Amino acid sequence: MQKFDQLTGVAAPLPMMNVDTDMIIPKQFLKTIKRTGLGKNLFDEMRYTPDGKEIPDFVLNKPQYRNAKILVTGANFGCGSSREHAPWALLDFGIRCVIAPSFADIFYNNCFKNGILPITLPQEEVDKLMDDANRGANAVISIDLEKQEIRGPDGGCIKFEIDAFRKHCLLNGLDDIGLTMQKAANIDSYEQKAKVGQPWLW
């Protein structure tokens, strides 16, 4: 998993509450088990007409937000089903951080497992960042995970809270497999002893 320490990029405003996982990546795109290739279908039903043409008014179709790395959005983001394809689609598009007043629990957990930083902030601070994000190409926000700070285009600083273990995993690029592999020596030792003591299992 890619490490997350510092991120500077354009923030796209999506002032919608209760954005569910089917809106993030519709069900017809869930056939793949690959984590790549889903970015083009992120927010598919809001980005494209039924015949596949871009909807110019949707934020990620606007030239200034096509390379956005941060999404500022409304409460209860990622509600609905537990599909892990939702963070896959965000990451494949290029979104590394989502800022909202609240998140659905399963989506929130899935973000950390895929190298995305979900930041929960009070509504008034999200509103401030939403205003910053509406600056278009000038909507550049910097995030420092080690310091737990967000800096807006005007230099203002917002502090955020994050669980220490999840912070450690992001800073070191550790997903569930990475955490397991840190114990590789212990696992190898156990297997060698098991081969001697319980050879019928091998």
Backbone hydrogen bonds in HBPLUS format (Angstrom, degrees):
<---DONOR---> <-ACCEPTOR-->    atom                        ^
c    i                          cat <-CA-CA->   ^        H-A-AA   ^      H-
h    n   atom  resd res      DA  || num        DHA   H-A  angle D-A-AA Bond
n    s   type  num  typ     dist DA aas  dist angle  dist       angle   num
A0004-PHE N   A0170-LEU O   2.86 MM 166  5.26 158.1  1.91 135.0 137.6     1
A0145-LEU N   A0005-ASP O   2.84 MM 140  5.28 161.1  1.87 170.8 173.7     2
A0007-LEU N   A0143-ILE O   2.89 MM 136  5.10 154.7  1.96 146.9 153.3     3
A0143-ILE N   A0007-LEU O   2.68 MM 136  5.10 158.1  1.73 154.0 161.8     4
A0009-GLY N   A0141-ILE O   3.09 MM 132  5.72 160.0  2.13 152.9 156.1     5
A0141-ILE N   A0009-GLY O   2.93 MM 132  5.72 166.0  1.95 156.2 152.1     6
A0069-LYS N   A0010-VAL O   3.03 MM  59  5.89 149.9  2.12 151.8 159.1     7
A0070-ILE N   A0010-VAL O   3.32 MM  60  6.34 155.7  2.38 151.4 148.2     8
A0011-ALA N   A0139-ALA O   2.83 MM 128  5.69 152.8  1.91 156.8 162.9     9
A0012-ALA N   A0070-ILE O   2.82 MM  58  6.20 164.0  1.85 156.0 153.3    10
A0072-VAL N   A0012-ALA O   2.94 MM  60  6.12 172.4  1.95 161.6 162.9    11
A0014-LEU N   A0072-VAL O   2.79 MM  58  5.96 162.8  1.81 173.9 169.8    12
A0016-MET N   A0014-LEU O   2.74 MM   2  5.70 136.3  1.93 112.5  98.1    13
A0074-GLY N   A0016-MET O   3.08 MM  58  4.90 128.9  2.35 141.7 137.3    14
A0018-ASN N   A0075-ALA O   2.88 MM  57  6.20 161.9  1.92 164.6 170.6    15
A0078-GLY N   A0019-VAL O   2.77 MM  59  5.81 146.6  1.88 166.3 173.4    16
A0023-MET N   A0020-ASP O   3.05 MM   3  5.39 134.2  2.26 104.6 116.7    17
A0024-ILE N   A0020-ASP O   3.08 MM   4  6.48 149.0  2.18 143.9 153.5    18
A0021-THR N   A0079-CYS O   2.79 MM  58  6.09 142.2  1.93 167.4 174.2    19
A0025-ILE N   A0021-THR O   2.92 MM   4  6.06 169.9  1.93 147.2 149.3    20
A0043-PHE N   A0024-ILE O   2.75 MM  19  4.61 169.3  1.76 133.1 136.1    21
A0029-PHE N   A0026-PRO O   3.08 MM   3  6.03 168.9  2.10 129.7 133.2    22
A0030-LEU N   A0027-LYS O   3.14 MM   3  5.49 158.3  2.19 123.0 121.6    23
A0041-ASN N   A0038-LEU O   2.95 MM   3  5.43 149.8  2.05 112.8 122.1    24
A0042-LEU N   A0039-GLY O   3.22 MM   3  5.12 167.5  2.24 103.3 106.7    25
A0044-ASP N   A0041-ASN O   3.05 MM   3  4.72 131.3  2.30 136.5 124.0    26
A0046-MET N   A0043-PHE O   2.93 MM   3  5.46 142.1  2.07 116.5 127.9    27
A0047-ARG N   A0043-PHE O   2.83 MM   4  5.91 140.5  1.99 154.5 165.9    28
A0048-TYR N   A0044-ASP O   2.99 MM   4  5.88 152.0  2.07 153.3 156.6    29
A0055-ILE N   A0047-ARG O   2.75 MM   8  5.42 155.5  1.81 146.5 144.9    30
A0049-THR N   A0053-LYS O   2.72 MM   4  5.22 152.9  1.79 148.1 157.2    31
A0052-GLY N   A0049-THR O   2.86 MM   3  5.21 160.8  1.89 121.7 122.9    32
A0058-PHE N   A0055-ILE O   3.09 MM   3  5.84 160.9  2.13 124.8 130.1    33
A0061-ASN N   A0058-PHE O   2.92 MM   3  5.49 154.9  1.98 121.2 129.5    34
A0062-LYS N   A0059-VAL O   3.16 MM   3  5.46 158.6  2.21 108.0 114.6    35
A0065-TYR N   A0062-LYS O   2.88 MM   3  5.57 158.8  1.93 125.5 132.3    36
A0068-ALA N   A0065-TYR O   3.12 MM   3  5.02 158.6  2.17 115.5 112.3    37
A0096-ARG N   A0069-LYS O   2.78 MM  27  5.59 156.4  1.83 145.1 146.9    38
A0071-LEU N   A0097-CYS O   2.95 MM  26  6.40 153.4  2.02 151.1 159.8    39
A0099-ILE N   A0071-LEU O   2.78 MM  28  6.16 165.6  1.80 165.9 170.4    40
A0073-THR N   A0099-ILE O   2.92 MM  26  6.25 168.8  1.94 173.1 176.7    41
A0076-ASN N   A0102-SER O   3.00 MM  26  4.94 113.8  2.45  95.7 111.5    42
A0077-PHE N   A0102-SER O   3.17 MM  25  6.55 152.6  2.25 144.3 135.9    43
A0104-ALA N   A0077-PHE O   3.00 MM  27  6.08 158.9  2.05 146.5 145.7    44
A0086-ALA N   A0083-ARG O   3.43 MM   3  6.12 166.9  2.45 110.9 114.0    45
A0088-TRP N   A0084-GLU O   3.32 MM   4  6.58 158.6  2.37 145.5 151.6    46
A0089-ALA N   A0085-HIS O   2.82 MM   4  5.98 154.9  1.88 149.4 154.1    47
A0090-LEU N   A0086-ALA O   3.16 MM   4  6.47 162.0  2.19 150.8 155.4    48
A0091-LEU N   A0087-PRO O   2.92 MM   4  6.01 167.8  1.93 151.5 154.9    49
A0092-ASP N   A0088-TRP O   2.88 MM   4  6.00 157.3  1.93 148.3 155.0    50
A0093-PHE N   A0089-ALA O   3.04 MM   4  6.18 144.1  2.17 142.6 151.3    51
A0094-GLY N   A0090-LEU O   3.13 MM   4  6.40 139.7  2.30 139.7 150.7    52
A0095-ILE N   A0090-LEU O   2.89 MM   5  5.19 148.0  1.99 155.4 146.1    53
A0094-GLY N   A0091-LEU O   3.06 MM   3  5.00 123.7  2.39  92.9 107.7    54
A0117-LEU N   A0096-ARG O   2.90 MM  21  6.30 164.5  1.93 152.6 151.0    55
A0098-VAL N   A0117-LEU O   3.07 MM  19  6.45 151.2  2.15 139.6 147.1    56
A0119-ILE N   A0098-VAL O   2.83 MM  21  6.22 163.9  1.85 159.3 164.9    57
A0100-ALA N   A0119-ILE O   3.04 MM  19  6.44 162.2  2.08 169.4 174.6    58
A0121-LEU N   A0100-ALA O   3.14 MM  21  6.26 151.4  2.23 134.5 142.9    59
A0108-TYR N   A0104-ALA O   2.93 MM   4  6.04 163.6  1.95 159.2 164.7    60
A0109-ASN N   A0105-ASP O   2.98 MM   4  6.26 160.5  2.02 154.0 158.0    61
A0110-ASN N   A0106-ILE O   2.92 MM   4  6.12 158.1  1.97 150.0 156.6    62
A0111-CYS N   A0107-PHE O   2.97 MM   4  6.22 143.7  2.10 151.2 160.2    63
A0113-LYS N   A0109-ASN O   3.34 MM   4  6.66 150.7  2.43 144.4 152.4    64
A0114-ASN N   A0111-CYS O   3.01 MM   3  5.28 154.3  2.08 107.5 115.8    65
A0116-ILE N   A0111-CYS O   2.95 MM   5  4.83 164.9  1.97 144.9 140.0    66
A0125-GLU N   A0122-PRO O   3.00 MM   3  5.51 130.9  2.25 112.0 124.5    67
A0126-VAL N   A0122-PRO O   3.05 MM   4  6.40 155.2  2.12 153.7 161.6    68
A0127-ASP N   A0123-GLN O   2.81 MM   4  6.05 155.7  1.87 153.2 160.2    69
A0128-LYS N   A0124-GLU O   3.20 MM   4  6.38 146.1  2.32 130.9 138.8    70
A0129-LEU N   A0125-GLU O   3.08 MM   4  6.38 159.6  2.13 146.1 150.8    71
A0130-MET N   A0126-VAL O   2.74 MM   4  5.95 143.6  1.87 147.6 159.4    72
A0131-ASP N   A0127-ASP O   2.98 MM   4  6.24 151.8  2.06 144.1 150.4    73
A0132-ASP N   A0128-LYS O   3.03 MM   4  6.38 153.3  2.10 142.4 150.0    74
A0133-ALA N   A0129-LEU O   2.79 MM   4  6.04 154.4  1.85 144.7 151.8    75
A0134-ASN N   A0130-MET O   3.08 MM   4  6.33 133.7  2.30 140.2 151.5    76
A0134-ASN N   A0131-ASP O   3.21 MM   3  5.21 133.8  2.44  95.1 107.3    77
A0135-ARG N   A0132-ASP O   3.07 MM   3  5.68 156.6  2.13 119.1 121.8    78
A0138-ASN N   A0135-ARG O   3.34 MM   3  5.31 154.4  2.41 123.4 118.5    79
A0139-ALA N   A0136-GLY O   2.86 MM   3  5.28 159.2  1.90 120.9 123.6    80
A0142-SER N   A0151-ARG O   2.91 MM   9  5.12 166.4  1.93 150.5 154.8    81
A0151-ARG N   A0142-SER O   2.79 MM   9  5.12 164.2  1.82 152.6 157.7    82
A0144-ASP N   A0149-GLU O   2.91 MM   5  5.25 166.7  1.92 156.5 160.5    83
A0148-GLN N   A0144-ASP O   2.75 MM   4  5.62 119.6  2.11 135.5 153.3    84
A0149-GLU N   A0144-ASP O   3.04 MM   5  5.25 156.3  2.09 141.0 147.7    85
A0160-PHE N   A0148-GLN O   3.08 MM  12  5.46 153.4  2.15 134.3 137.2    86
A0150-ILE N   A0158-ILE O   2.76 MM   8  5.04 147.3  1.86 146.0 157.0    87
A0158-ILE N   A0150-ILE O   2.80 MM   8  5.04 156.2  1.86 147.6 155.5    88
A0152-GLY N   A0156-GLY O   3.07 MM   4  5.50 151.0  2.15 146.2 154.7    89
A0155-GLY N   A0152-GLY O   2.97 MM   3  5.28 163.8  1.99 116.5 120.0    90
A0167-LYS N   A0163-ASP O   2.92 MM   4  6.12 156.5  1.97 155.5 163.1    91
A0168-HIS N   A0164-ALA O   2.98 MM   4  6.17 157.8  2.03 144.3 149.9    92
A0169-CYS N   A0165-PHE O   3.01 MM   4  6.31 156.8  2.06 148.2 154.2    93
A0170-LEU N   A0166-ARG O   3.02 MM   4  6.27 163.1  2.05 151.8 155.4    94
A0171-LEU N   A0167-LYS O   2.93 MM   4  6.10 171.2  1.94 158.2 160.9    95
A0172-ASN N   A0168-HIS O   3.10 MM   4  6.18 141.4  2.26 141.8 151.3    96
A0173-GLY N   A0169-CYS O   2.83 MM   4  5.73 105.2  2.40 137.4 154.6    97
A0174-LEU N   A0169-CYS O   2.79 MM   5  4.68 168.7  1.80 141.1 143.8    98
A0173-GLY N   A0170-LEU O   3.19 MM   3  4.98 157.9  2.24  98.9 105.7    99
A0179-LEU N   A0175-ASP O   2.89 MM   4  6.16 156.2  1.95 156.4 162.7   100
A0180-THR N   A0176-ASP O   3.09 MM   4  6.30 153.1  2.17 140.1 147.2   101
A0181-MET N   A0177-ILE O   2.87 MM   4  6.15 158.1  1.92 153.8 159.8   102
A0182-GLN N   A0179-LEU O   3.30 MM   3  5.37 143.9  2.44  96.1 106.0   103
A0183-LYS N   A0180-THR O   2.89 MM   3  5.57 158.0  1.94 117.8 125.1   104
A0184-ALA N   A0181-MET O   3.09 MM   3  4.84 153.6  2.17 109.7 107.7   105
A0187-ILE N   A0183-LYS O   2.95 MM   4  6.23 157.0  2.01 156.4 164.0   106
A0188-ASP N   A0184-ALA O   2.85 MM   4  6.07 163.6  1.87 154.6 158.5   107
A0189-SER N   A0185-ALA O   2.98 MM   4  6.17 157.5  2.03 144.8 151.1   108
A0190-TYR N   A0186-ASN O   3.00 MM   4  6.18 159.2  2.04 145.8 151.0   109
A0191-GLU N   A0187-ILE O   2.98 MM   4  6.22 161.1  2.01 150.9 156.0   110
A0192-GLN N   A0188-ASP O   2.96 MM   4  6.20 157.2  2.01 149.6 155.6   111
A0193-LYS N   A0189-SER O   3.09 MM   4  6.34 160.6  2.13 149.6 154.4   112
A0194-ALA N   A0190-TYR O   2.84 MM   4  6.06 154.0  1.90 149.6 157.9   113
A0195-LYS N   A0191-GLU O   2.92 MM   4  6.11 148.0  2.02 146.3 153.9   114
A0196-VAL N   A0192-GLN O   3.34 MM   4  6.62 143.2  2.48 138.4 146.9   115
A0197-GLY N   A0193-LYS O   2.88 MM   4  6.08 170.1  1.89 156.2 159.3   116
A0198-GLN N   A0194-ALA O   2.66 MM   4  5.22 151.5  1.74 139.9 147.4   117
A0201-LEU N   A0198-GLN O   3.04 MM   3  5.89 166.7  2.06 126.7 130.7   118
A0202-TRP N   A0199-PRO O   2.98 MM   3  5.41 158.9  2.03 112.9 119.9   119
